[in-house]
Amino acid sequence: VTVFTPIDNLATASADRRPWLGGLPDAQPQTSLDAGAASVNSSAERQPGASEEISVQEPYVGMEFDSEDAAKEFYDDYARHLGFVMRIDQCRRSEVDKRILSRRLSCNKQGYYVKMKDQYGPVRKPRSSTREGCKAMMLVKVNKSGKWVVTRFVKDHTHPLVASSRTCRTAMDHKDRKIQELTLELERQDKLCDLYHEQIITFLQSVEEETGLLSTKIEAAVKNVMEMEAEAKQQSNLQQAHLQ
C-alpha cells in the first residue's frame, strides 16, 4: 500500500530540515537574481552616476566676487569641470601699499616652455613640455567698492579638454587644497617681505638723516675747537710780546 504524504507536511518537514533558514516554515530563500538586484540598487544609491554631473556657470565679463580667493575658487571649479587645470598667473600690485589690484587666472598650458641653459651641473634628461600656448584665461580686478570684477574672459582652448570623473575630482581635491594653501602662504610671505623691505628702507633713511645731523654737529664742534685753539695761540703770542 502506498502512503501519500500531504504537501503541507512535506513543506513543513523540508523547512524543519533546513537549518540555514532558521527552522521557519514560512521563510523564502533569496535567489541570486534578488541579491544582485539589491546590490545594484544599494550601490546606485551610494554612488551617483556620471549623468548626474552638476553644471557649472560659465564666467562672463562683469561677473563679481567678494574676494580674490572667491574668484580663484570659482575658476578652479569651472576648470576642473571643463577639463583643464587652473594656473594662478600674474598680478598687478599697488605702488602705494603693494596690495593686489588685479589677478589673471589662466590654463596651465598657457605660454610656452623656455629652456634654460645649464652652465653647471649634470646634464638633465629633457622632459616633455606641458605648455602649448593656450590663451584661455579670466582676468579679475578690484573696484572702488572692494568687489572683484571679471574684466576679460577667454573661453577657447588650443588643446583638447579632458573632463575628469567625479571620483577623480574627489581624489584631487586634497592635492588642490594643498596647492592653494601653499600659494596663499607664498603670497603671505611675499607681503611680509615687502613690509620688511619698507621697514628697512625707512630705518636706513632715518640712520642717514641722523648721520647727516651728527656729521654737521661734529663739523661745528671741530670748527669751534680750532677757533678756540687759534684764539688761545693769539693770546699767548700777545703775552710773550708784552714780556719782551
C-alpha positions, 0 to 999 in steps of 0.5 A: 500500500502506498502512503501519500504524504500531504504537501503541507507536511512535506513543506513543513518537514523540508523547512524543519530540515533546513537549518540555514533558514532558521527552522521557519516554515514560512521563510523564502530563500533569496535567489541570486537574481534578488541579491544582485538586484539589491546590490545594484540598487544599494550601490546606485544609491551610494554612488551617483552616476556620471549623468548626474554631473552638476553644471557649472556657470560659465564666467562672463565679463562683469561677473563679481566676487567678494574676494580674490580667493572667491574668484580663484575658487570659482575658476578652479571649479569651472576648470576642473569641470571643463577639463583643464587645470587652473594656473594662478598667473600674474598680478598687478600690485599697488605702488602705494601699499603693494596690495593686489589690484588685479589677478589673471587666472589662466590654463596651465598650458598657457605660454610656452616652455623656455629652456634654460641653459645649464652652465653647471651641473649634470646634464638633465634628461629633457622632459616633455613640455606641458605648455602649448600656448593656450590663451584661455584665461579670466582676468579679475580686478578690484573696484572702488567698492572692494568687489572683484570684477571679471574684466576679460574672459577667454573661453577657447582652448588650443588643446583638447579638454579632458573632463575628469570623473567625479571620483577623480575630482574627489581624489584631487581635491586634497592635492588642490587644497594643498596647492592653494594653501601653499600659494596663499602662504607664498603670497603671505610671505611675499607681503611680509617681505615687502613690509620688511623691505619698507621697514628697512628702507625707512630705518636706513633713511632715518640712520642717514638723516641722523648721520647727516645731523651728527656729521654737521654737529661734529663739523661745528664742534671741530670748527669751534675747537680750532677757533678756540685753539687759534684764539688761545695761540693769539693770546699767548703770542700777545703775552710773550710780546708784552714780556719782551 
